[in-house]
């Protein structure tokens, strides 16, 4: 069995193990990550990023749409962050979601409102904060899931690592 097929088997195994366990080991409280919007958002953000980076190499005409998708995920991130604050239920996921929303808003302003070109040629004054904010936000959204249970953290973590790997892959294979 090749590596790609092996990697694809990991996600269903983690999902079914999470369903079988059905509890947060630290609190004993029933918890199903399948109903957790923080899990779906963190995983969705990372899957959209994987799609974006992979499409840059293999389907450049689709890359723009994946880019829009990654930016639009800032809306539910903002909604989740603000709803946590309004419910006085602020936790670490609140800050991860608000960080991603801030990144998405910054991208929208720089790319679409101001129309600043910072990728080609590279403008480090914009590109470094852009990249750093993105990876800090997706990493934080993923990392805080460990507070809920190991299974959602592992699934989102695998997606996050794959997102970073896809970005490196795209950078190494994109034409200048």
Number of C-alpha atoms within 10 A of each C-alpha: 5 6 8 8 9 10 10 10 11 13 17 11 13 16 17 12 12 21 15 10 14 18 17 18 13 9 10 9 10 11 18 18 22 14 9 13 13 24 22 15 21 32 23 18 27 26 19 21 25 24 22 26 26 22 20 24 18 13 13 14 11 14 18 14 15 21 17 14 17 21 21 16 19 23 17 17 28 22 15 21 25 18 14 16 14 10 8 9 12 14 13 15 23 22 22 25 29 22 23 31 25 19 24 24 17 17 16 17 13 16 13 10 10 10 10 12 13 16 10 7 8 11 12 12 9 14 14 13 13 17 13 11 18 19 17 15 22 26 20 19 31 30 20 21 24 14 14 19 20 15 24 28 23 19 22 28 23 17 23 27 15 16 24 18 15 21 19 12 15 19 14 11 13 12 8 7
